[in-house]
């Protein structure tokens, strides 16, 4: 029997003892009224009240054990890691087939649209998260986690007033759980989903003990808490261990825009004026030749008539 089972057994014994003690005390007080002698009646009544007082003490003890029993026990008796035997896989030789005449492959039509496979519902680690693993410690397959409790407050051991429904605005959310048979240094991962979309994750080597209390948390800006269903999945190595859900209602507060300095106007580049084109010389017209005087014809002498 481990520490957790022992604490649960002690709580059960305390509750049963408180019930029977209260019942016997009540009957003793009732039966004392029928006793004739005063002294015996007083003794019977006192016995009944003592039994009722014992029932109250046992009830308080049961509540204290359920709240503080495991942390106190783990502080005095830290659990030690349990070594597990790794089975060696024996490879069975398979029958080698004799090659036969292969048929000539024919041309097959390639469909233009291919069906996208749907998710099976079993949580799995995305390849991008798996690429961030740092630890080389082999996970213990017997490691166990309790159901996740969600709260906006955490006292270092338990979730304060855990709930499944929350109302905006919220700031910091904790997912608190108990664990056992963990190995220090093993890689563990917590994925936070909002309506099926990954919104936050943490993955790192385990820095806690082999058993006790732990938590995963997310502390984004107030405006990032959108209403809907949130799910948290916890993995140890590649093995999925537990998933928890909570519902957030109400719209988040709008983020206040930050003031920005006014943009400095850059002076536009001054265009350099272009020089007008230099006028080309106009060719000087050549002189028109001067008209020369044509000599006048001389007078023609007419022959005179003879007398």
C-alpha positions in Angstrom: 0.0 0.0 0.0 1.4 3.4 -1.0 1.0 6.7 0.9 -2.1 7.8 -1.0 -3.9 4.6 -0.4 -3.1 4.7 3.3 -4.4 8.3 3.6 -7.6 7.3 1.8 -8.1 4.3 4.1 -7.6 6.5 7.2 -10.2 9.0 5.9 -12.7 6.2 5.3 -12.1 4.8 8.9 -12.5 8.3 10.4 -15.8 8.9 8.5 -17.3 5.5 9.5 -16.2 5.9 13.1 -17.7 9.4 13.3 -21.0 8.1 11.9 -21.3 5.1 14.3 -20.1 7.2 17.3 -22.7 9.9 16.6 -25.4 7.2 16.2 -24.6 5.4 19.4 -24.3 8.7 21.3 -27.7 9.8 20.1 -29.3 6.5 21.1 -27.6 6.7 24.5 -29.1 10.1 25.2 -32.6 9.0 24.2 -32.4 5.9 26.3 -31.3 7.8 29.3 -34.7 9.5 29.5 -36.3 6.2 30.4 -34.0 5.5 33.4 -35.7 6.1 36.8 -32.6 6.8 38.9 -31.1 10.3 38.5 -27.5 9.2 38.9 -27.7 6.5 36.3 -29.6 8.8 33.9 -26.8 11.4 34.3 -24.1 8.9 33.5 -26.0 7.6 30.5 -26.5 11.1 29.2 -22.8 12.0 29.7 -21.8 8.9 27.8 -23.9 9.9 24.9 -22.5 13.4 24.7 -18.9 12.0 24.9 -19.7 9.7 21.9 -21.1 12.7 19.9 -18.0 14.7 20.8 -15.8 11.8 19.6 -17.8 11.8 16.3 -17.1 15.5 15.8 -13.4 14.9 16.4 -13.3 12.1 13.9 -15.1 14.2 11.3 -12.6 17.0 11.7 -9.7 14.4 11.5 -11.2 13.1 8.2 -11.4 16.6 6.7 -7.8 17.4 7.8 -6.5 14.1 6.4 -8.2 14.8 3.0 -6.7 18.3 2.8 -3.3 18.0 4.4 -2.6 14.3 4.8 -0.7 13.6 1.6 1.5 16.8 1.6 2.5 16.1 5.2 3.2 12.4 4.5 5.3 13.2 1.4 7.4 15.7 3.3 8.4 13.0 5.8 8.4 10.0 3.5 9.4 11.2 0.0 8.6 8.4 -2.5 11.5 6.7 -4.2 11.5 6.0 -7.9 10.5 2.4 -8.8 12.8 0.7 -11.3 10.8 -1.0 -14.0 12.1 -3.9 -16.1 12.2 -3.2 -19.8 11.1 -6.1 -21.9 13.5 -7.2 -24.7 11.8 -7.6 -28.0 12.8 -10.8 -29.8 12.7 -10.4 -33.5 11.0 -13.4 -35.2 12.4 -14.2 -38.6 9.8 -13.8 -41.3 9.4 -16.0 -44.3 11.2 -14.7 -47.4 8.9 -14.8 -50.4 10.3 -16.0 -53.7 10.0 -13.3 -56.4 7.5 -14.0 -59.1 6.8 -12.4 -62.4 5.7 -8.9 -61.8 3.0 -7.4 -63.9 3.6 -4.3 -65.8 2.1 -1.4 -63.9 -0.7 0.4 -65.5 -1.4 4.1 -65.4 -3.8 5.0 -62.6 -5.8 8.1 -62.5 -4.7 10.5 -59.8 -7.7 12.1 -58.1 -7.6 15.9 -58.0 -9.2 16.1 -54.6 -8.0 13.8 -51.8 -10.0 13.2 -48.6 -8.3 14.6 -45.5 -8.2 12.0 -42.7 -10.2 13.0 -39.7 -8.7 12.9 -36.2 -9.3 9.8 -34.1 -10.0 11.6 -30.9 -6.9 10.2 -29.1 -4.6 13.1 -27.9 -1.2 13.1 -29.6 1.8 15.4 -29.6 2.3 17.7 -32.6 5.6 17.2 -34.4 6.6 20.8 -33.7 6.3 20.2 -30.0 8.1 16.8 -30.2 11.1 18.6 -31.8 11.6 20.7 -28.7 12.3 17.7 -26.4 15.5 18.0 -24.4 15.4 14.9 -22.0 16.7 11.5 -22.8 15.2 9.8 -19.7 12.9 6.9 -20.6 9.4 7.6 -19.2 7.9 5.2 -16.6 4.8 3.7 -18.2 3.3 3.3 -14.7 3.3 7.0 -14.0 -0.2 8.2 -13.1 -2.0 11.6 -12.9 -5.2 12.6 -11.1 -8.0 14.5 -12.9 -7.1 18.1 -13.5 -8.7 20.8 -11.3 -9.0 24.3 -12.7 -8.8 27.5 -10.7 -7.7 31.1 -10.9 -5.9 30.7 -7.5 -3.3 28.2 -6.3 -2.0 28.0 -2.7 1.1 26.0 -3.5 -0.6 22.6 -2.9 -4.3 22.7 -3.9 -6.4 24.6 -6.3 -8.5 27.2 -4.4 -12.2 26.7 -5.1 -11.8 24.6 -8.3 -14.6 25.0 -10.9 -15.5 23.8 -14.4 -17.2 27.1 -15.5 -15.7 30.5 -15.4 -16.8 34.0 -16.3 -14.7 36.7 -18.0 -12.6 38.6 -17.1 -9.9 36.2 -15.9 -6.1 36.6 -15.9 -4.2 33.6 -14.6 -5.5 30.0 -14.9 -4.0 27.0 -13.1 -4.5 23.3 -13.8 -3.7 21.4 -10.6 -3.2 17.6 -10.3 -1.5 14.9 -8.2 1.0 12.4 -9.6 2.9 9.3 -8.7 5.8 7.2 -10.0 7.3 10.0 -12.1 11.0 9.9 -12.9 13.1 13.1 -12.4 14.4 14.5 -15.7 11.8 12.8 -17.9 10.2 15.1 -20.6 6.7 16.2 -19.8 4.3 18.4 -21.8 1.1 20.3 -21.2 -1.0 21.5 -24.2 -3.7 24.1 -23.9 -6.5 24.1 -26.5 -9.3 26.6 -27.2 -12.1 25.0 -29.2 -9.6 22.5 -30.7 -6.9 25.1 -31.5 -3.5 25.0 -29.7 -3.1 28.4 -27.9 -0.4 27.6 -25.3 2.1 24.8 -24.4 4.9 24.0 -22.0 7.4 21.2 -22.4 10.5 20.6 -20.3 12.3 18.0 -18.2 10.4 17.0 -15.0 12.0 18.9 -12.0 9.7 17.6 -9.3 9.7 14.5 -7.1 8.3 11.0 -7.9 5.0 11.8 -6.3 3.0 14.7 -5.0 1.2 17.8 -6.3 1.9 19.7 -9.5 0.3 22.2 -11.8 0.4 23.8 -15.3 -0.7 27.4 -15.8 -1.3 30.0 -18.5 -1.1 33.8 -17.9 -1.9 35.6 -21.2 -3.3 39.1 -21.7 -6.9 39.6 -20.6 -8.0 40.1 -24.1 -6.7 36.7 -25.2 -9.2 34.8 -23.0 -11.9 34.2 -25.6 -15.1 32.4 -24.6 -15.5 28.8 -25.4 -14.3 25.3 -24.3 -10.7 24.9 -23.1 -8.9 21.6 -22.8 -5.5 20.7 -21.2 -3.7 17.6 -22.2 -0.7 16.2 -20.3 1.9 13.9 -21.8 4.9 12.1 -20.2 7.3 11.6 -23.1 5.1 10.6 -26.0 2.5 8.9 -23.7 -0.8 10.8 -23.1 -1.8 10.7 -19.4 -4.8 12.9 -18.6 -7.0 15.6 -20.1 -9.2 18.2 -18.4 -11.7 20.7 -19.6 -13.3 23.9 -18.5 -15.8 26.4 -20.1 -15.2 30.2 -20.2 -18.2 32.5 -20.8 -18.5 36.2 -21.5 -16.5 38.4 -23.8 -13.0 39.5 -22.7 -12.2 43.2 -22.1 -10.9 45.1 -25.1 -7.2 45.7 -25.1 -6.4 49.4 -24.6 -4.4 50.7 -27.6 -1.1 52.2 -26.7 -0.3 55.7 -27.8 2.2 56.0 -30.6 4.4 59.0 -31.4 3.2 60.9 -34.5 5.0 60.1 -37.6 7.7 62.6 -38.7 7.0 63.9 -42.1 9.9 63.4 -44.4 10.3 66.5 -46.7 9.8 65.6 -50.2 12.8 65.8 -52.5 13.0 69.1 -54.3 13.0 68.7 -58.0 15.9 70.4 -59.7 14.6 72.7 -62.4 15.8 71.7 -65.8 17.6 74.3 -68.0 15.7 75.2 -71.1 17.4 73.9 -74.2 19.9 76.3 -75.8 18.5 77.6 -79.0 20.4 76.6 -82.1 21.7 79.1 -84.5 19.4 79.9 -87.4 21.1 79.7 -90.7 21.7 83.1 -92.3 19.9 83.2 -95.6 22.1 83.7 -98.5 21.9 87.0 -100.4 19.7 87.1 -103.4 21.7 88.0 -106.5 21.1 91.6 -107.6 19.3 92.0 -110.9 21.7 93.5 -113.5 20.6 96.2 -115.8 19.9 94.9 -119.2 21.4 97.2 -121.9 18.8 99.0 -123.9 18.6 98.1 -127.5 20.2 100.7 -129.8 18.0 102.6 -132.3 17.8 100.9 -135.6 18.4 103.3 -138.5 15.8 103.0 -141.1 16.9 103.4 -144.8 16.0 106.7 -146.3 14.1 106.9 -149.5 15.9 108.0 -152.6 14.7 111.2 -154.2 
